[in-house]
Amino acid sequence: MEKKIPVNTITRDVKNLSEPTGNIYETVVILSKRANQIALEEKKELAKKLEDFRGERDTKEEVFENKEQIEISKYYERQPKPDLVAIAEFEEGELYYKKANSEDILK
């Protein structure tokens, strides 16, 4: 079952968003790190799919309009942005995060 994640930005209560960590700044760091992970995964996935369309003959002068390639690109453009996915995962309690101890930082 696919989650319903909004594709547009919505207003959220900062107090509710920071409840799990007790600190809005920690929450922002967690969300930004997860959003970066999601973005990298999507980038790798898209690059892998588009790799199939690369030909040895392709040059800057020869640009072929490939309908499949355009559809794949449009599909990824319609997907929710990584930050919205990260926020949805955080709100649903699907993210695992661990606060580093000062001992861990010194090692």
Phi and psi restraints in degrees (range 20) as a CNS / XPLOR table:
assign (resid 1 and name C) (resid 2 and name N)
       (resid 2 and name CA) (resid 2 and name C) 1.0 -86.6 20.0 2
assign (resid 2 and name N) (resid 2 and name CA)
       (resid 2 and name C) (resid 3 and name N) 1.0 139.5 20.0 2
assign (resid 2 and name C) (resid 3 and name N)
       (resid 3 and name CA) (resid 3 and name C) 1.0 -75.8 20.0 2
assign (resid 3 and name N) (resid 3 and name CA)
       (resid 3 and name C) (resid 4 and name N) 1.0 149.8 20.0 2
assign (resid 3 and name C) (resid 4 and name N)
       (resid 4 and name CA) (resid 4 and name C) 1.0 -92.3 20.0 2
assign (resid 4 and name N) (resid 4 and name CA)
       (resid 4 and name C) (resid 5 and name N) 1.0 103.4 20.0 2
assign (resid 4 and name C) (resid 5 and name N)
       (resid 5 and name CA) (resid 5 and name C) 1.0 -113.9 20.0 2
assign (resid 5 and name N) (resid 5 and name CA)
       (resid 5 and name C) (resid 6 and name N) 1.0 127.8 20.0 2
assign (resid 5 and name C) (resid 6 and name N)
       (resid 6 and name CA) (resid 6 and name C) 1.0 -65.2 20.0 2
assign (resid 6 and name N) (resid 6 and name CA)
       (resid 6 and name C) (resid 7 and name N) 1.0 145.0 20.0 2
assign (resid 6 and name C) (resid 7 and name N)
       (resid 7 and name CA) (resid 7 and name C) 1.0 -92.6 20.0 2
assign (resid 7 and name N) (resid 7 and name CA)
       (resid 7 and name C) (resid 8 and name N) 1.0 -10.0 20.0 2
assign (resid 7 and name C) (resid 8 and name N)
       (resid 8 and name CA) (resid 8 and name C) 1.0 -110.8 20.0 2
assign (resid 8 and name N) (resid 8 and name CA)
       (resid 8 and name C) (resid 9 and name N) 1.0 158.3 20.0 2
assign (resid 8 and name C) (resid 9 and name N)
       (resid 9 and name CA) (resid 9 and name C) 1.0 -70.3 20.0 2
assign (resid 9 and name N) (resid 9 and name CA)
       (resid 9 and name C) (resid 10 and name N) 1.0 137.9 20.0 2
assign (resid 9 and name C) (resid 10 and name N)
       (resid 10 and name CA) (resid 10 and name C) 1.0 -124.8 20.0 2
assign (resid 10 and name N) (resid 10 and name CA)
       (resid 10 and name C) (resid 11 and name N) 1.0 154.4 20.0 2
assign (resid 10 and name C) (resid 11 and name N)
       (resid 11 and name CA) (resid 11 and name C) 1.0 -78.3 20.0 2
assign (resid 11 and name N) (resid 11 and name CA)
       (resid 11 and name C) (resid 12 and name N) 1.0 133.1 20.0 2
assign (resid 11 and name C) (resid 12 and name N)
       (resid 12 and name CA) (resid 12 and name C) 1.0 -124.5 20.0 2
assign (resid 12 and name N) (resid 12 and name CA)
       (resid 12 and name C) (resid 13 and name N) 1.0 151.9 20.0 2
assign (resid 12 and name C) (resid 13 and name N)
       (resid 13 and name CA) (resid 13 and name C) 1.0 -80.3 20.0 2
assign (resid 13 and name N) (resid 13 and name CA)
       (resid 13 and name C) (resid 14 and name N) 1.0 117.5 20.0 2
assign (resid 13 and name C) (resid 14 and name N)
       (resid 14 and name CA) (resid 14 and name C) 1.0 -60.5 20.0 2
assign (resid 14 and name N) (resid 14 and name CA)
       (resid 14 and name C) (resid 15 and name N) 1.0 -36.0 20.0 2
assign (resid 14 and name C) (resid 15 and name N)
       (resid 15 and name CA) (resid 15 and name C) 1.0 -62.7 20.0 2
assign (resid 15 and name N) (resid 15 and name CA)
       (resid 15 and name C) (resid 16 and name N) 1.0 -42.8 20.0 2
assign (resid 15 and name C) (resid 16 and name N)
       (resid 16 and name CA) (resid 16 and name C) 1.0 -67.9 20.0 2
assign (resid 16 and name N) (resid 16 and name CA)
       (resid 16 and name C) (resid 17 and name N) 1.0 -37.4 20.0 2
assign (resid 16 and name C) (resid 17 and name N)
       (resid 17 and name CA) (resid 17 and name C) 1.0 -67.9 20.0 2
assign (resid 17 and name N) (resid 17 and name CA)
       (resid 17 and name C) (resid 18 and name N) 1.0 -32.2 20.0 2
assign (resid 17 and name C) (resid 18 and name N)
       (resid 18 and name CA) (resid 18 and name C) 1.0 -91.4 20.0 2
assign (resid 18 and name N) (resid 18 and name CA)
       (resid 18 and name C) (resid 19 and name N) 1.0 -2.8 20.0 2
assign (resid 18 and name C) (resid 19 and name N)
       (resid 19 and name CA) (resid 19 and name C) 1.0 -56.4 20.0 2
assign (resid 19 and name N) (resid 19 and name CA)
       (resid 19 and name C) (resid 20 and name N) 1.0 -47.6 20.0 2
assign (resid 19 and name C) (resid 20 and name N)
       (resid 20 and name CA) (resid 20 and name C) 1.0 -60.0 20.0 2
assign (resid 20 and name N) (resid 20 and name CA)
       (resid 20 and name C) (resid 21 and name N) 1.0 -33.9 20.0 2
assign (resid 20 and name C) (resid 21 and name N)
       (resid 21 and name CA) (resid 21 and name C) 1.0 -99.2 20.0 2
assign (resid 21 and name N) (resid 21 and name CA)
       (resid 21 and name C) (resid 22 and name N) 1.0 -24.2 20.0 2
assign (resid 21 and name C) (resid 22 and name N)
       (resid 22 and name CA) (resid 22 and name C) 1.0 83.3 20.0 2
assign (resid 22 and name N) (resid 22 and name CA)
       (resid 22 and name C) (resid 23 and name N) 1.0 1.9 20.0 2
assign (resid 22 and name C) (resid 23 and name N)
       (resid 23 and name CA) (resid 23 and name C) 1.0 -150.6 20.0 2
assign (resid 23 and name N) (resid 23 and name CA)
       (resid 23 and name C) (resid 24 and name N) 1.0 122.4 20.0 2
assign (resid 23 and name C) (resid 24 and name N)
       (resid 24 and name CA) (resid 24 and name C) 1.0 -63.6 20.0 2
assign (resid 24 and name N) (resid 24 and name CA)
       (resid 24 and name C) (resid 25 and name N) 1.0 -33.0 20.0 2
assign (resid 24 and name C) (resid 25 and name N)
       (resid 25 and name CA) (resid 25 and name C) 1.0 -69.0 20.0 2
assign (resid 25 and name N) (resid 25 and name CA)
       (resid 25 and name C) (resid 26 and name N) 1.0 -38.9 20.0 2
assign (resid 25 and name C) (resid 26 and name N)
       (resid 26 and name CA) (resid 26 and name C) 1.0 -64.3 20.0 2
assign (resid 26 and name N) (resid 26 and name CA)
       (resid 26 and name C) (resid 27 and name N) 1.0 -40.0 20.0 2
assign (resid 26 and name C) (resid 27 and name N)
       (resid 27 and name CA) (resid 27 and name C) 1.0 -61.3 20.0 2
assign (resid 27 and name N) (resid 27 and name CA)
       (resid 27 and name C) (resid 28 and name N) 1.0 -43.7 20.0 2
assign (resid 27 and name C) (resid 28 and name N)
       (resid 28 and name CA) (resid 28 and name C) 1.0 -62.9 20.0 2
assign (resid 28 and name N) (resid 28 and name CA)
       (resid 28 and name C) (resid 29 and name N) 1.0 -40.7 20.0 2
assign (resid 28 and name C) (resid 29 and name N)
       (resid 29 and name CA) (resid 29 and name C) 1.0 -63.8 20.0 2
assign (resid 29 and name N) (resid 29 and name CA)
       (resid 29 and name C) (resid 30 and name N) 1.0 -44.5 20.0 2
assign (resid 29 and name C) (resid 30 and name N)
       (resid 30 and name CA) (resid 30 and name C) 1.0 -60.4 20.0 2
assign (resid 30 and name N) (resid 30 and name CA)
       (resid 30 and name C) (resid 31 and name N) 1.0 -47.1 20.0 2
assign (resid 30 and name C) (resid 31 and name N)
       (resid 31 and name CA) (resid 31 and name C) 1.0 -64.7 20.0 2
assign (resid 31 and name N) (resid 31 and name CA)
       (resid 31 and name C) (resid 32 and name N) 1.0 -40.4 20.0 2
assign (resid 31 and name C) (resid 32 and name N)
       (resid 32 and name CA) (resid 32 and name C) 1.0 -68.4 20.0 2
assign (resid 32 and name N) (resid 32 and name CA)
       (resid 32 and name C) (resid 33 and name N) 1.0 -38.6 20.0 2
assign (resid 32 and name C) (resid 33 and name N)
       (resid 33 and name CA) (resid 33 and name C) 1.0 -65.3 20.0 2
assign (resid 33 and name N) (resid 33 and name CA)
       (resid 33 and name C) (resid 34 and name N) 1.0 -42.1 20.0 2
assign (resid 33 and name C) (resid 34 and name N)
       (resid 34 and name CA) (resid 34 and name C) 1.0 -67.1 20.0 2
assign (resid 34 and name N) (resid 34 and name CA)
       (resid 34 and name C) (resid 35 and name N) 1.0 -40.3 20.0 2
assign (resid 34 and name C) (resid 35 and name N)
       (resid 35 and name CA) (resid 35 and name C) 1.0 -61.8 20.0 2
assign (resid 35 and name N) (resid 35 and name CA)
       (resid 35 and name C) (resid 36 and name N) 1.0 -39.4 20.0 2
assign (resid 35 and name C) (resid 36 and name N)
       (resid 36 and name CA) (resid 36 and name C) 1.0 -63.9 20.0 2
assign (resid 36 and name N) (resid 36 and name CA)
       (resid 36 and name C) (resid 37 and name N) 1.0 -40.7 20.0 2
assign (resid 36 and name C) (resid 37 and name N)
       (resid 37 and name CA) (resid 37 and name C) 1.0 -60.3 20.0 2
assign (resid 37 and name N) (resid 37 and name CA)
       (resid 37 and name C) (resid 38 and name N) 1.0 -46.5 20.0 2
assign (resid 37 and name C) (resid 38 and name N)
       (resid 38 and name CA) (resid 38 and name C) 1.0 -62.7 20.0 2
assign (resid 38 and name N) (resid 38 and name CA)
       (resid 38 and name C) (resid 39 and name N) 1.0 -44.2 20.0 2
assign (resid 38 and name C) (resid 39 and name N)
       (resid 39 and name CA) (resid 39 and name C) 1.0 -61.3 20.0 2
assign (resid 39 and name N) (resid 39 and name CA)
       (resid 39 and name C) (resid 40 and name N) 1.0 -41.8 20.0 2
assign (resid 39 and name C) (resid 40 and name N)
       (resid 40 and name CA) (resid 40 and name C) 1.0 -65.5 20.0 2
assign (resid 40 and name N) (resid 40 and name CA)
       (resid 40 and name C) (resid 41 and name N) 1.0 -40.8 20.0 2
assign (resid 40 and name C) (resid 41 and name N)
       (resid 41 and name CA) (resid 41 and name C) 1.0 -61.0 20.0 2
assign (resid 41 and name N) (resid 41 and name CA)
       (resid 41 and name C) (resid 42 and name N) 1.0 -46.2 20.0 2
assign (resid 41 and name C) (resid 42 and name N)
       (resid 42 and name CA) (resid 42 and name C) 1.0 -63.9 20.0 2
assign (resid 42 and name N) (resid 42 and name CA)
       (resid 42 and name C) (resid 43 and name N) 1.0 -40.5 20.0 2
assign (resid 42 and name C) (resid 43 and name N)
       (resid 43 and name CA) (resid 43 and name C) 1.0 -63.1 20.0 2
assign (resid 43 and name N) (resid 43 and name CA)
       (resid 43 and name C) (resid 44 and name N) 1.0 -44.1 20.0 2
assign (resid 43 and name C) (resid 44 and name N)
       (resid 44 and name CA) (resid 44 and name C) 1.0 -63.8 20.0 2
assign (resid 44 and name N) (resid 44 and name CA)
       (resid 44 and name C) (resid 45 and name N) 1.0 -43.2 20.0 2
assign (resid 44 and name C) (resid 45 and name N)
       (resid 45 and name CA) (resid 45 and name C) 1.0 -62.4 20.0 2
assign (resid 45 and name N) (resid 45 and name CA)
       (resid 45 and name C) (resid 46 and name N) 1.0 -45.4 20.0 2
assign (resid 45 and name C) (resid 46 and name N)
       (resid 46 and name CA) (resid 46 and name C) 1.0 -65.1 20.0 2
assign (resid 46 and name N) (resid 46 and name CA)
       (resid 46 and name C) (resid 47 and name N) 1.0 -43.9 20.0 2
assign (resid 46 and name C) (resid 47 and name N)
       (resid 47 and name CA) (resid 47 and name C) 1.0 -61.0 20.0 2
assign (resid 47 and name N) (resid 47 and name CA)
       (resid 47 and name C) (resid 48 and name N) 1.0 -39.4 20.0 2
assign (resid 47 and name C) (resid 48 and name N)
       (resid 48 and name CA) (resid 48 and name C) 1.0 -64.3 20.0 2
assign (resid 48 and name N) (resid 48 and name CA)
       (resid 48 and name C) (resid 49 and name N) 1.0 -42.8 20.0 2
assign (resid 48 and name C) (resid 49 and name N)
       (resid 49 and name CA) (resid 49 and name C) 1.0 -68.0 20.0 2
assign (resid 49 and name N) (resid 49 and name CA)
       (resid 49 and name C) (resid 50 and name N) 1.0 -39.1 20.0 2
assign (resid 49 and name C) (resid 50 and name N)
       (resid 50 and name CA) (resid 50 and name C) 1.0 -76.4 20.0 2
assign (resid 50 and name N) (resid 50 and name CA)
       (resid 50 and name C) (resid 51 and name N) 1.0 -20.0 20.0 2
assign (resid 50 and name C) (resid 51 and name N)
       (resid 51 and name CA) (resid 51 and name C) 1.0 -59.6 20.0 2
assign (resid 51 and name N) (resid 51 and name CA)
       (resid 51 and name C) (resid 52 and name N) 1.0 -32.6 20.0 2
assign (resid 51 and name C) (resid 52 and name N)
       (resid 52 and name CA) (resid 52 and name C) 1.0 -61.7 20.0 2
assign (resid 52 and name N) (resid 52 and name CA)
       (resid 52 and name C) (resid 53 and name N) 1.0 -25.2 20.0 2
assign (resid 52 and name C) (resid 53 and name N)
       (resid 53 and name CA) (resid 53 and name C) 1.0 -90.4 20.0 2
assign (resid 53 and name N) (resid 53 and name CA)
       (resid 53 and name C) (resid 54 and name N) 1.0 -8.7 20.0 2
assign (resid 53 and name C) (resid 54 and name N)
       (resid 54 and name CA) (resid 54 and name C) 1.0 -75.9 20.0 2
assign (resid 54 and name N) (resid 54 and name CA)
       (resid 54 and name C) (resid 55 and name N) 1.0 130.0 20.0 2
assign (resid 54 and name C) (resid 55 and name N)
       (resid 55 and name CA) (resid 55 and name C) 1.0 -117.8 20.0 2
assign (resid 55 and name N) (resid 55 and name CA)
       (resid 55 and name C) (resid 56 and name N) 1.0 160.5 20.0 2
assign (resid 55 and name C) (resid 56 and name N)
       (resid 56 and name CA) (resid 56 and name C) 1.0 -68.5 20.0 2
assign (resid 56 and name N) (resid 56 and name CA)
       (resid 56 and name C) (resid 57 and name N) 1.0 -23.8 20.0 2
assign (resid 56 and name C) (resid 57 and name N)
       (resid 57 and name CA) (resid 57 and name C) 1.0 -83.7 20.0 2
assign (resid 57 and name N) (resid 57 and name CA)
       (resid 57 and name C) (resid 58 and name N) 1.0 -13.9 20.0 2
assign (resid 57 and name C) (resid 58 and name N)
       (resid 58 and name CA) (resid 58 and name C) 1.0 -66.2 20.0 2
assign (resid 58 and name N) (resid 58 and name CA)
       (resid 58 and name C) (resid 59 and name N) 1.0 126.8 20.0 2
assign (resid 58 and name C) (resid 59 and name N)
       (resid 59 and name CA) (resid 59 and name C) 1.0 -133.2 20.0 2
assign (resid 59 and name N) (resid 59 and name CA)
       (resid 59 and name C) (resid 60 and name N) 1.0 177.7 20.0 2
assign (resid 59 and name C) (resid 60 and name N)
       (resid 60 and name CA) (resid 60 and name C) 1.0 -65.4 20.0 2
assign (resid 60 and name N) (resid 60 and name CA)
       (resid 60 and name C) (resid 61 and name N) 1.0 -30.2 20.0 2
assign (resid 60 and name C) (resid 61 and name N)
       (resid 61 and name CA) (resid 61 and name C) 1.0 -77.8 20.0 2
assign (resid 61 and name N) (resid 61 and name CA)
       (resid 61 and name C) (resid 62 and name N) 1.0 -31.2 20.0 2
assign (resid 61 and name C) (resid 62 and name N)
       (resid 62 and name CA) (resid 62 and name C) 1.0 -101.8 20.0 2
assign (resid 62 and name N) (resid 62 and name CA)
       (resid 62 and name C) (resid 63 and name N) 1.0 98.2 20.0 2
assign (resid 62 and name C) (resid 63 and name N)
       (resid 63 and name CA) (resid 63 and name C) 1.0 -113.3 20.0 2
assign (resid 63 and name N) (resid 63 and name CA)
       (resid 63 and name C) (resid 64 and name N) 1.0 119.6 20.0 2
assign (resid 63 and name C) (resid 64 and name N)
       (resid 64 and name CA) (resid 64 and name C) 1.0 -99.5 20.0 2
assign (resid 64 and name N) (resid 64 and name CA)
       (resid 64 and name C) (resid 65 and name N) 1.0 136.0 20.0 2
assign (resid 64 and name C) (resid 65 and name N)
       (resid 65 and name CA) (resid 65 and name C) 1.0 -87.0 20.0 2
assign (resid 65 and name N) (resid 65 and name CA)
       (resid 65 and name C) (resid 66 and name N) 1.0 106.0 20.0 2
assign (resid 65 and name C) (resid 66 and name N)
       (resid 66 and name CA) (resid 66 and name C) 1.0 -105.3 20.0 2
assign (resid 66 and name N) (resid 66 and name CA)
       (resid 66 and name C) (resid 67 and name N) 1.0 116.9 20.0 2
assign (resid 66 and name C) (resid 67 and name N)
       (resid 67 and name CA) (resid 67 and name C) 1.0 -63.7 20.0 2
assign (resid 67 and name N) (resid 67 and name CA)
       (resid 67 and name C) (resid 68 and name N) 1.0 -38.2 20.0 2
assign (resid 67 and name C) (resid 68 and name N)
       (resid 68 and name CA) (resid 68 and name C) 1.0 -63.6 20.0 2
assign (resid 68 and name N) (resid 68 and name CA)
       (resid 68 and name C) (resid 69 and name N) 1.0 -42.8 20.0 2
assign (resid 68 and name C) (resid 69 and name N)
       (resid 69 and name CA) (resid 69 and name C) 1.0 -62.6 20.0 2
assign (resid 69 and name N) (resid 69 and name CA)
       (resid 69 and name C) (resid 70 and name N) 1.0 -41.4 20.0 2
assign (resid 69 and name C) (resid 70 and name N)
       (resid 70 and name CA) (resid 70 and name C) 1.0 -64.8 20.0 2
assign (resid 70 and name N) (resid 70 and name CA)
       (resid 70 and name C) (resid 71 and name N) 1.0 -41.2 20.0 2
assign (resid 70 and name C) (resid 71 and name N)
       (resid 71 and name CA) (resid 71 and name C) 1.0 -64.5 20.0 2
assign (resid 71 and name N) (resid 71 and name CA)
       (resid 71 and name C) (resid 72 and name N) 1.0 -40.2 20.0 2
assign (resid 71 and name C) (resid 72 and name N)
       (resid 72 and name CA) (resid 72 and name C) 1.0 -63.1 20.0 2
assign (resid 72 and name N) (resid 72 and name CA)
       (resid 72 and name C) (resid 73 and name N) 1.0 -44.7 20.0 2
assign (resid 72 and name C) (resid 73 and name N)
       (resid 73 and name CA) (resid 73 and name C) 1.0 -63.2 20.0 2
assign (resid 73 and name N) (resid 73 and name CA)
       (resid 73 and name C) (resid 74 and name N) 1.0 -42.8 20.0 2
assign (resid 73 and name C) (resid 74 and name N)
       (resid 74 and name CA) (resid 74 and name C) 1.0 -64.4 20.0 2
assign (resid 74 and name N) (resid 74 and name CA)
       (resid 74 and name C) (resid 75 and name N) 1.0 -36.5 20.0 2
assign (resid 74 and name C) (resid 75 and name N)
       (resid 75 and name CA) (resid 75 and name C) 1.0 -59.5 20.0 2
assign (resid 75 and name N) (resid 75 and name CA)
       (resid 75 and name C) (resid 76 and name N) 1.0 -46.4 20.0 2
assign (resid 75 and name C) (resid 76 and name N)
       (resid 76 and name CA) (resid 76 and name C) 1.0 -69.3 20.0 2
assign (resid 76 and name N) (resid 76 and name CA)
       (resid 76 and name C) (resid 77 and name N) 1.0 -30.9 20.0 2
assign (resid 76 and name C) (resid 77 and name N)
       (resid 77 and name CA) (resid 77 and name C) 1.0 -67.4 20.0 2
assign (resid 77 and name N) (resid 77 and name CA)
       (resid 77 and name C) (resid 78 and name N) 1.0 -30.9 20.0 2
assign (resid 77 and name C) (resid 78 and name N)
       (resid 78 and name CA) (resid 78 and name C) 1.0 -81.7 20.0 2
assign (resid 78 and name N) (resid 78 and name CA)
       (resid 78 and name C) (resid 79 and name N) 1.0 -13.5 20.0 2
assign (resid 78 and name C) (resid 79 and name N)
       (resid 79 and name CA) (resid 79 and name C) 1.0 -68.9 20.0 2
assign (resid 79 and name N) (resid 79 and name CA)
       (resid 79 and name C) (resid 80 and name N) 1.0 151.0 20.0 2
assign (resid 79 and name C) (resid 80 and name N)
       (resid 80 and name CA) (resid 80 and name C) 1.0 -61.1 20.0 2
assign (resid 80 and name N) (resid 80 and name CA)
       (resid 80 and name C) (resid 81 and name N) 1.0 146.5 20.0 2
assign (resid 80 and name C) (resid 81 and name N)
       (resid 81 and name CA) (resid 81 and name C) 1.0 -65.3 20.0 2
assign (resid 81 and name N) (resid 81 and name CA)
       (resid 81 and name C) (resid 82 and name N) 1.0 149.5 20.0 2
assign (resid 81 and name C) (resid 82 and name N)
       (resid 82 and name CA) (resid 82 and name C) 1.0 -55.3 20.0 2
assign (resid 82 and name N) (resid 82 and name CA)
       (resid 82 and name C) (resid 83 and name N) 1.0 -35.8 20.0 2
assign (resid 82 and name C) (resid 83 and name N)
       (resid 83 and name CA) (resid 83 and name C) 1.0 -67.1 20.0 2
assign (resid 83 and name N) (resid 83 and name CA)
       (resid 83 and name C) (resid 84 and name N) 1.0 -35.1 20.0 2
assign (resid 83 and name C) (resid 84 and name N)
       (resid 84 and name CA) (resid 84 and name C) 1.0 -69.5 20.0 2
assign (resid 84 and name N) (resid 84 and name CA)
       (resid 84 and name C) (resid 85 and name N) 1.0 -36.4 20.0 2
assign (resid 84 and name C) (resid 85 and name N)
       (resid 85 and name CA) (resid 85 and name C) 1.0 -65.8 20.0 2
assign (resid 85 and name N) (resid 85 and name CA)
       (resid 85 and name C) (resid 86 and name N) 1.0 -43.5 20.0 2
assign (resid 85 and name C) (resid 86 and name N)
       (resid 86 and name CA) (resid 86 and name C) 1.0 -61.6 20.0 2
assign (resid 86 and name N) (resid 86 and name CA)
       (resid 86 and name C) (resid 87 and name N) 1.0 -43.1 20.0 2
assign (resid 86 and name C) (resid 87 and name N)
       (resid 87 and name CA) (resid 87 and name C) 1.0 -63.6 20.0 2
assign (resid 87 and name N) (resid 87 and name CA)
       (resid 87 and name C) (resid 88 and name N) 1.0 -43.3 20.0 2
assign (resid 87 and name C) (resid 88 and name N)
       (resid 88 and name CA) (resid 88 and name C) 1.0 -62.0 20.0 2
assign (resid 88 and name N) (resid 88 and name CA)
       (resid 88 and name C) (resid 89 and name N) 1.0 -43.5 20.0 2
assign (resid 88 and name C) (resid 89 and name N)
       (resid 89 and name CA) (resid 89 and name C) 1.0 -62.7 20.0 2
assign (resid 89 and name N) (resid 89 and name CA)
       (resid 89 and name C) (resid 90 and name N) 1.0 -40.8 20.0 2
assign (resid 89 and name C) (resid 90 and name N)
       (resid 90 and name CA) (resid 90 and name C) 1.0 -64.7 20.0 2
assign (resid 90 and name N) (resid 90 and name CA)
       (resid 90 and name C) (resid 91 and name N) 1.0 -44.9 20.0 2
assign (resid 90 and name C) (resid 91 and name N)
       (resid 91 and name CA) (resid 91 and name C) 1.0 -65.7 20.0 2
assign (resid 91 and name N) (resid 91 and name CA)
       (resid 91 and name C) (resid 92 and name N) 1.0 -30.7 20.0 2
assign (resid 91 and name C) (resid 92 and name N)
       (resid 92 and name CA) (resid 92 and name C) 1.0 -85.7 20.0 2
assign (resid 92 and name N) (resid 92 and name CA)
       (resid 92 and name C) (resid 93 and name N) 1.0 -1.9 20.0 2
assign (resid 92 and name C) (resid 93 and name N)
       (resid 93 and name CA) (resid 93 and name C) 1.0 74.1 20.0 2
assign (resid 93 and name N) (resid 93 and name CA)
       (resid 93 and name C) (resid 94 and name N) 1.0 26.3 20.0 2
assign (resid 93 and name C) (resid 94 and name N)
       (resid 94 and name CA) (resid 94 and name C) 1.0 -93.1 20.0 2
assign (resid 94 and name N) (resid 94 and name CA)
       (resid 94 and name C) (resid 95 and name N) 1.0 -5.3 20.0 2
assign (resid 94 and name C) (resid 95 and name N)
       (resid 95 and name CA) (resid 95 and name C) 1.0 -97.1 20.0 2
assign (resid 95 and name N) (resid 95 and name CA)
       (resid 95 and name C) (resid 96 and name N) 1.0 137.4 20.0 2
assign (resid 95 and name C) (resid 96 and name N)
       (resid 96 and name CA) (resid 96 and name C) 1.0 -104.6 20.0 2
assign (resid 96 and name N) (resid 96 and name CA)
       (resid 96 and name C) (resid 97 and name N) 1.0 127.0 20.0 2
assign (resid 96 and name C) (resid 97 and name N)
       (resid 97 and name CA) (resid 97 and name C) 1.0 -140.4 20.0 2
assign (resid 97 and name N) (resid 97 and name CA)
       (resid 97 and name C) (resid 98 and name N) 1.0 154.1 20.0 2
assign (resid 97 and name C) (resid 98 and name N)
       (resid 98 and name CA) (resid 98 and name C) 1.0 -136.5 20.0 2
assign (resid 98 and name N) (resid 98 and name CA)
       (resid 98 and name C) (resid 99 and name N) 1.0 132.7 20.0 2
assign (resid 98 and name C) (resid 99 and name N)
       (resid 99 and name CA) (resid 99 and name C) 1.0 -82.3 20.0 2
assign (resid 99 and name N) (resid 99 and name CA)
       (resid 99 and name C) (resid 100 and name N) 1.0 128.3 20.0 2
assign (resid 99 and name C) (resid 100 and name N)
       (resid 100 and name CA) (resid 100 and name C) 1.0 -71.4 20.0 2
assign (resid 100 and name N) (resid 100 and name CA)
       (resid 100 and name C) (resid 101 and name N) 1.0 135.8 20.0 2
assign (resid 100 and name C) (resid 101 and name N)
       (resid 101 and name CA) (resid 101 and name C) 1.0 -78.1 20.0 2
assign (resid 101 and name N) (resid 101 and name CA)
       (resid 101 and name C) (resid 102 and name N) 1.0 156.2 20.0 2
assign (resid 101 and name C) (resid 102 and name N)
       (resid 102 and name CA) (resid 102 and name C) 1.0 -62.4 20.0 2
assign (resid 102 and name N) (resid 102 and name CA)
       (resid 102 and name C) (resid 103 and name N) 1.0 -29.0 20.0 2
assign (resid 102 and name C) (resid 103 and name N)
       (resid 103 and name CA) (resid 103 and name C) 1.0 -65.6 20.0 2
assign (resid 103 and name N) (resid 103 and name CA)
       (resid 103 and name C) (resid 104 and name N) 1.0 -39.2 20.0 2
assign (resid 103 and name C) (resid 104 and name N)
       (resid 104 and name CA) (resid 104 and name C) 1.0 -65.1 20.0 2
assign (resid 104 and name N) (resid 104 and name CA)
       (resid 104 and name C) (resid 105 and name N) 1.0 -36.5 20.0 2
assign (resid 104 and name C) (resid 105 and name N)
       (resid 105 and name CA) (resid 105 and name C) 1.0 -69.0 20.0 2
assign (resid 105 and name N) (resid 105 and name CA)
       (resid 105 and name C) (resid 106 and name N) 1.0 -36.1 20.0 2
assign (resid 105 and name C) (resid 106 and name N)
       (resid 106 and name CA) (resid 106 and name C) 1.0 -76.0 20.0 2
assign (resid 106 and name N) (resid 106 and name CA)
       (resid 106 and name C) (resid 107 and name N) 1.0 -19.7 20.0 2
